[in-house]
Amino acid sequence: MQNSQKINDISPQTTSKLQCDTPLSQNSKVFNVYLTEQSIAEKALPLLCANNVVQRQFGDVKVIIGRNDFDTFRFVNHGVPELTLVKSNVVDAFGADRIYHYDSIAAHPDYSAYFIALREKPVLTKEYLLGKRIGILDYPSSRSGHIVPKTVLQRLGLNDSNIKLYYYNSHQELRRALMAGEVDIISSYWGKADEQTLSRNYITSLENSVPGMRWYLKMQDNNTDLRCAIQQVITEISNNHPRKYYRDVVLINECNSNENL
């Protein structure tokens, strides 16, 4: 059976969907996956479609790619996906771990949040930041791009009335805006690739330990075969991902057996 990637027509909603080329079996149960990163989705789909355990237990795989907090809310808060990669604060806020038995099975590392500028090191004072154009994410659950900078600004007595906040859809868009001179400062993480275009001398730490992305699997049953199979898929995704952040993953309660499930 061939199980390669098929991209469905994008619906009028903000999400897009991927699914296996052909059904895995006559089983009506679908293995739904919710992700927010296109590159992860494209790697996950063929691995899940070809996985022996997934083929035994499900009739199809559908990967939903969300674009904003509303997407995350309507899928995770309602327990739609069997598997999801989101921030732990999202699952905690919705109580999804208790209601839908989402179990954390793998974690990417925590990271730091920074103010990043192009020509000077940002200073965390009200006097310095007054009048500055600051780029943040239009994604309220993002800690480094939204929650942390807004918290810091509020602590300094700054808000929309005395500073200029510009909202962008991704960390990549923030960097583009900074390089283009649309904003003076952005709030984001610092990645290895940033060393090629930006200066580490012009970053200021806002928070040192921002919770990283976590993989959650719905474990309403003690389905250890599925847990082990999905951990194998996550490992393969991480091993072959171009971004260092996603290559760094820790399996939680890792399966002891290396058998081919």
Order of alpha helices (4+ residues) and beta strands (2+ residues): beta-beta-beta-alpha-alpha-beta-alpha-beta-alpha-alpha-beta-beta-alpha-beta-alpha-beta-alpha-beta-beta-beta-alpha-alpha-beta
